[in-house]
Each structure stands twice: as structure tokens, then as C-alpha cells.
Amino acid sequence: MSFSDIPVDVGPVYEGERIRSNQMYVELGGPKIEKHFELVKVRNVKDIEDGKVTLYGPDLKDMEEGSRHPIGILVEVAGKELEEDLEAVFERRIHEFINFINGVMHLNQRYTNWMRISKTAIGKGFNSFNMMGTVLIRLFKAELPIIKTCQVTFYTNVKDIEKPYKLALDTYSNRDERARGLHDGDVDMFYGCVLCQSFAPTHVCCITPDRTSLCGSINWFDARAAAKVDPKGPLFEIPPQECKNEMAGEYVGINETMKKRSLGEIEKIYLYSGMEYPHTSCGCFEAIDFFIPEVNGHGIIDRNADSLAINGLAFSAMANQTGGGKQLAGFNGISLQYIPSPKFQQYDAKKIGLDRGIDLVVWMNSGLKERMKELLPKDIIDKIATEKEVNDINNLKEWLKKNNHPIVKTWVETEEVEDNEEDYEEQGAMIPLGTQTMTIPGTGGFGGFKLILKNCKIHADTIIIKKIDTKKKKSN
């Protein structure tokens, strides 16, 4: 396969290339554009003109430097062995194949896709979507031989993107609805995906019926179809083997796969926990589930949020810390379909006496809450705050009390610990590790928070212990 007619290099070596704002010529999609998408549809061979690239809207060479535009990418494929279950799998490869192009950066998926074309690429003559479409068609057919014919259509203006955008959203919705009817206990095989390892080398996505891929674009049905068609590809089978902890979702087979595929970096994960051995995060996750220690609950913000989270941080700020294949307790990349799952963070909920993982959630950005309201239990949705009700973490606790949120009942033990703290100090005794309390300075103008460690284990190379001078404390 040759790309000699393309003015920039094309190859996997360019995956992971970052194009900063000062390097970019034009931006396509992303958080500042309302409508954008990428979609793959399986068609009848007679309905496709192989190799055809169509554009509705301005071409790259017609766009002003520094401008932003909508982007819709519709890839239509045909072949005797193709089936509808493969559409989402092929769709995720758009991310990979576009990143093969030197000077083009592609992030995310579905309706959150985001691209930047560099000034250098434009300067070398990569100034037409026809070239991008040609690269996609050649790579799809070369990397996935079951695709016999392929055509690509781009949409880059507000008017023309309307109809295909609706088609895309309807397609995503139908896929998600089908996936919600199946649960982890119904199957004997899970799946893994390493498509994001060019950006997050230690990340391995574990896909189960109750845990859609973090990017939201590959459910269990999609992963099964992909592994069957291309068993040596980026999606593969994970035999769960023995379940060591059903509530946490710890499986021997998953741990073995994680250790192998992360090159020994990750040895254990709990599928249903964000606080203990959490699933790693890539960079294409749809939302972030973050711990709010001040109220012992969790917040969720999606990448379309146009306001700060209740902790004073934007999605982008938290994403920088959450992604990259890290196993970070209290900051987890998740798919939106994981939120209504009965397995959602169930381990963390049960540990503090709650019945369901969704009862941990005390805050969502308003756009996400509106989107999820039909999928969440009716008895909790109105008890979850948004930036419209509470925009200061100091007022969140009172709002949750007023609305009788389930998280409130978990505060009783915390308050009892705080009442007894002074007794320990006056006696000069060491506070038991199970109720250790410390104050940590806050960020973004907040006054700090107390972190209470209950029934935990701490591993450290060095521990510095200072005696509390109670007399000096009282004299002040």
C-alpha cells in the first residue's frame, strides 16, 4: 500500500502526535463546536462507489487559519462477511487511521470527535479532505480485508451536517439501548481493547456487558464481533476465570491480562470501584467520576460541560490528571453507559452502607444530568445537584441535607469520629489508623478538607510522625 501521492507521511509512527493551539492551522469539531460526529455504516455493495470521497462544505484550503468548523465523517463499507455489529468497531478505527497522518491530530469519538490540522501539514500541501478520505479508504481496506468497498463523506458546515448528525445520534442510541439489556452475569467471556495505547501506554480497556469501553463507542456486542473477525487485532477475548470478589468485580483472568498488556504496570483492577484498584483511564473517556471528600460522595462531569465542576476544576484540568493509563483512586474516566449500569461503583457504595452505586452521585453538570435523566432511577435524579443549584462546594452539604440525598446517612460515623478526635489529642495517644483524620489544603480558593481513612492500608517508603503539642494548641 503506497501513499506516495499524499504530500505528508502516513504511518503508525505518528500516532500520539499532539498539535498545540499555536501549531494548528484549523480545528474541526471539539468542545467549542455544537454538532460533529463520525459514523460507520454497513451498506449493500451496490450502494457504494469504491474509493469515492465527497465533501459538503468548505475544504481545508478554503478555511481561514485559526478557524473552527463542524466535522462529520461518514464511512460506508460493504463486504459479504460484514454485519451491523461491526460498525462501532470500524468506527473506532477512524481515530487510529487519521492519527497515522503526520500533522493531523484526532481525539475522542462519536459526537465528541476533535481534530486539528497543523500549519506544517497545510504548508506541505495537505489541504484537501479528498486526501484524508483517500487515506481512510486505503487503510480500512488494507487493515480490515473483509471490507471490499468503501466510500467516505465529509460534512464541514452547519447546514449540511444536520441530517447525518441526527442519523449518527439515532445509531448510537440504538446500539446503547441494545447493550443495556445484557449484564455481566449473562456471559462467560469479556473483552479487552488497546486502541488507545498510543496515547496511554499502560491502559487496557476491559469491556463487559455492564462496562462499555471508556470512550463509549464499543459495547460488549461490538467487541465480540471484532474479536471474532480479527482475533489478533486491538480487541481481544479476556476469559474472566475465577471471580475473587463479586461485589468489586475482581477476576483472575482480567488481572492476568491487565498485567500482561500493561507490561507489568497494572496488576489488579476492581471493575466496579473508583476508589480501590480502579480501572485505568485512557484519554478518550466520555466523562470523569471524581470523589468529593467534603460530602463523602462522587461527582460526574462529561467532556461537553461548559462550566466548572463543583470542585472548581474544568473537565480538561481533571482529564490531564485522570488519563494516560493511570490507576488513580477518586478520579476515573468512564463511559456514559456505565452510569445507569447496576454495577456502577457498587463496591464503593456497599462499603459505606449504600444500596446502589448511583446513590454515591451528588453532583453532575446540568447537560449530563438532562441527558441521563430518563436512564437513572426516579428516586435519585432530583437529589443530584448541578451547577444551576449549587456552584460552591461549601454549600453542597446543606443542599444535600435539604433534599434528603442518600449520601447524608453516611455522614453520621464521620461526625462521631470528629467528636472523638480531641480526646485522642488530649491523651497524647496515637489515633487508630482506621479513623485517621488529616487536613489537606484545598485548591482554587477552597479552604481545604478533611480526609478520614477508615479500615485502610498505607504503604510508604518513609513516615514522619510529629507529636501533637496540646498545651501550645490550647494557649493559642
N, C-alpha and C positions, 0 to 999 in steps of 0.2 A: 504494500500500500504506500503510495507516494503522495507527498504534499508539496511537491516542487512548484506547483502553481499558486501556492499560498505564500504571501510575502513575509510571514513570520514563521518561526519554528513551531512545530506541533509534536508533542510527546509527553509522556507521564512525568518526565523530569520537572515539568513546570507546575505540577500540582502543588498547591500550598503557597503559590506566589501571592504576595499581598501588594495591592496597589493603594497607596495612601492618597488623600484628597489632593495633595499638591502634585501628584504624579498622574492624576486622572484627566482624561480628555472629556469623557462623558460618563454619566451614571444612568443606569437603567433599572427601574424598579426600586426596591429598597423601602425603608420606613417612611420616606418623605413623598412617596407616590401612592395614590389611593388604590389603583387597580393594576395588578400584574399577576402573572401565572405562568406555569409550564405544565404541559399535559401531553401524555402519550395515549393514542387510541389505536386499537387493532381494527383494521378495515379489511374488506374484501379486496383481493388483489386487483380486480378490475376497476376499483375506485381510486387507485393510486398511480400517479405518474412517477416512476422511479427516478430519483435524482433531482426532482423539481424543488426549487426554493422560491417561495412567494413572500412578498413584503407588502403590508398595508401600513402606510405612514412614512415618515421621513427616514432616509437611510443614514448610516453613520456619517457619511461625507456631507450630509445636509444639516447635521446638528452642530450647534454652536459649542465652542469649547467651554467647559464648566457647566453645561446644561444638564437637566434631569428629564427623563422621559419614561412613559409607561413601557412595559415589555411583556408581550405574550408570546410564548413559544409553544406551538402545536406540532408535535411529531406524529405522523401517521405511518403505521407499519403494516406489512402483510406477510404471510407465510403459512404454509399448511399446518405447521406444528404450533402456531400461536394461539393463545387463549386469553380471555379477558383478564384472568388473574395475573398475567404477566405485565399488564400495563403499568402498574405502580412501580414495579421493579425496573422496567426500562426507563421510566420517568426519572428515577433516582440517578440513572447513569448520565442524564443531561449534565448534572453537577460535575461529574467526573470528566466527561468528554470536553466540556467547554473549558475546564481548567487545564486541559492539555495544551491550550493555545497560549503561547508566550505573549504576555501583555494584556491578557484578559483574566479578570478575577470573577469567579462565580461563588455565591454563598447561598445557603438555605435551599428552599424547595417549595413546591406547591404555589400558594398565593403569597409567600414571603420571599420569593426569589429576588436576588440582588446582584447586579453585575456592574463592573467598572471596566472601561477600556482605557488603556494607558496612552499618554501622548506619544510615547515611543512607538507603540504599535501603529497608531494612526500615521505617524511620520514615515514608517516603513511601507505604508500602502495598504494596511489592513483597515479599509474604510467602507466596507460594504457587508450587509447581513448575508448577502449571497455567499460570501467566503465562509462565514460562520456556519451557515446551513450546509454547505458542501462538506465541511469538516465533520459535522454531526452525522450526516448521512454515511460517509465513508467509515467512520468509527463504529456506528451502530451495526453496519453490515459486516465489518471485519471482526469485531469483538463478539458479536452475537449472531453466528451464522444461520440461526433459524429464521432470522429476518431476511427475507428475499427482496423486498422492495420497500422503499422509504421515501417520504417527502416531508418537507419542513415548511411551516408558515410562521412568519413573524408579524406581530402587531405592535406598533410604536406610537399610536396616537389614541386619544381619549375616546373618540367616536367609534372607531373600528374594533376596539378591544371589548366593547360592551357585551356583544353576543357570545363570543368564545369564552369570555370571563365567566359568564353565567353557566355555560356548559361545563367549565372546569369545576366550579363550586358544586354543581349538582353531582358530578362524577365523584369528587372527594367525599361528599355527604353519603352517597350510596355505598361506597367502599367502607366507610366508617360504621354505618348502620349494620351492615352485614357482619363486621368483625365483632360488634358488641354482643352478639348472640352466642359467642363461644367463650369458654373460660379455661383456665389452666388445667383444672382437674379433668377436662374432657379430652385431653390429648396426651400422647406419650412421647412427643417429640417437640423440642424447642429449636429455635434457630438463632444464628449469630450473623452479624454484619460488620465488616471492617472497611466500608466505603469511605469513612471519614478519617482513616489513619494518616492520610497525607497532611491533615491539619492537626490531628490529635493522635500521636503515635502509640499511646498506651490505651486508647479507647477501643473497647469491643462492645457493640450493642447487642444485648440479649433480647430477642423478640419472642414473646409468648402471647397467647390469646388475650391476656389481661394487661400486657405491656407492649403497646405498639412501639415501634422504633422512635427514638427521641425526636427525630425530625418530623414524625407524624405521617410520613409518606409510605411506610411499609408495615402492613399488619401481618398477622400470622399466616393468612392465606397467601399473601403476596410472597412472603419468604419461602413458604413451602414450594410454591411453583418455581421460584428462582433456583432453589437448591436442587430441584429435580431436573431442570433443564441444563443447569451449569454447575455440577457438584464441586468443581474446582474453582468456582468464582468467588466473589466477595461475600456472598450469602451462603451459609452452610448449616448443616444439621448440628444440633447440640443435644445428644441424648441426656436427659436430666439425671438419670441414675437415682441413687438413694436420696431421699429428702431428709436432710438433717434437722431442719427446723421449718415446719409447715407454716407457722404464723409469719416468720421472717422471709420465707421463700429462699431458703438456702439449700442448694442441691450440689451433690458431689460432682456431677458431670459439668455443671456450669462453672464451678470453681476451677476444675482442671482445665477447661477451655480458656477461661479468663487468664489463668497463669501462663498458659502456652502462647496465646495470641497477643498478650501484652508484654511478652518477653520477660516474664517473671515479675513485672512491676505490680500487678494486681493479683492477689492470692485468694481473695474471698469477697463475695458480694451477697447482700440481702436484697432480693428483688423488691420487697415490699417495705423498705425502710429508707428514710432520707437522713437518719441520724446515726445508724450503726452500719458499717461496711456498705455504704450506699453505692448504687450503680454509678459508674464513671459517666462523665459528660463529654460530648464532642465539642461542637460549636454551632451546630445546625439545629439545636433543640428549639421547640416551639415556645416553651415557657420555662420559668425558673420557680421552683418551690423553695422558699427560704424561711429559715427559722426566725421567730420573733421572740427572743428570750424574755422581754418585758411582760409578755402575757402568756408565755408557755405555748404559743400557737404558731401556725405557719401562714405565710402569705404567698400568693402566686401572682406573678406578673408575666404577660406574654410580650413577644417582641414587637407587637403593634401598639403597645402602650405609648401614649403621647404625654404622660405625666410621670412624676417620680413615684416610686413605691413608698409605702408607709415608713420604711426605714431611712428615707431621704436619699435613696440611690436610684439612678435610672437603670433600665434594663441593660443597657450597654455596659455600665460600670460593673454590675454584678456578673454579666456574661464573661467579662475579661477574667474574672477570678474563678468562675464556675467551669469554664470549658477547658479544652486542652488535654482531656483524658485524666483529669484529676479525680480522686475519690475524696470528696470534701463534704464532711458531715455538716448538714444545715444549709447547703447550697447545692441544689440538684437540678440539672436540666431534665425536663420531662416533655412528653407529648401531651397535647390537649385531651386525647382519648384516654390517657391514663387517669385523668382527674375523676371521671364518673365511674371508673372501674371499682368493683367491690374490693379489690386488692390494694387500692391506693393507700400507701403508707400505713397499712393496717397494723404493722408491728409497732410502730411508734405510738399509735393511738391506744392499743391494748396495754402498752407498758405504763401509760398514765391513767388508765381507767376509763377510756372512752370506747364506745361500741364500734365506731366506724372511723376510717381514716379521714373521710371528708369532714368529720367533726373537729379535726385539727385546724381547719382553714378558717382564719378570722378576717382575712383581707384579700381582695382581688382588685385589679384595676377594672374600672367600670365597663370598658369594652369587652373584656374577657368574661365578666360576670353576665353580661347581657347575652353573649353567645352561648354560655354554658347553662343558662337558667332552665332550659327545658330538659336537660340531661341530669340535673342534680336533684336530690331529694327535696321535696317541697318544704319539709320542716326545718331545713337549714339555710336555704338560699337567702331569705330575708334577714338572716342573722349574720351574714358575711358583709363586712363593711367595704366600701370603696373610697376613692379619693373624694367623692362627692359628699359623703357623710363625715369622714374623718380624714384630715390631712396632717395630723400631728400625732406622733406615736404616744405622746403624753396623755392624750385624750382618748386613746383607743380602749384602754382598760374600762373606763366609765361607760363608754358606748356599748361594749360587750356585756357589761353587767345589766345595763338598761334593757338590752334586747335578749337577755337570758340565753346567751350563747353557751353551748355545752362545755366549752373550754373553762368556763368560770369555776366549775366544780373541781377542777384540778388545782386551783389556787389555794385551797384550804391547807394542804400539807405544807406548801411553801410558806404561808404566813406563820404556821406553827414553828417552822424552822427558824424564821427570822426572830420570833419572840424569844426563842431559847438561846440565840446567838450571844447575847450579852452575858448570860450565865456562864457560858464557856470561857469568855474573856476574863471575867472577874476571878474565876477559879484558876486561871493560868493554865487551863487544860488544853490539849490539842483537840480541835473539832474533828469528830469522826469523819472519815473520807466520804461516807455515804451522804452526809449533809453539809459538805464543804461549801462555803459561800465566799465569793470574791467579787470585788467591784472592778469593772473594766471600763476605761474611758471610752466614751462614745465618739462618733464621727459626725460631721455635718451639722455641728451645733447642738447635738443632743447631750444630755447631762450624764451619760454613762448608764450601765445596767448591771444588775447582779446576776451572776451565773451560779446556779446551785447544782452541784454534781451529786447525783443520787445513785448508789449501787453501781459505781463505775470503777474502771481500772485505768490508772495513768502510768504510761511508760515514758521515762525521760532519762537522758544522759546525766543531767545534773539537777538537783533540787536544792534551793536555798531557803532555809527556814529562819524567820526572824521572830523573836519573842515579842509579844504584844505588851507594851508598857501601859498598863491600865491606869496607873497613877497619873502619868502625864496626860493621858486621854481625858481624865476627869478634870484636871486643872484647867484645861482649855475651855 
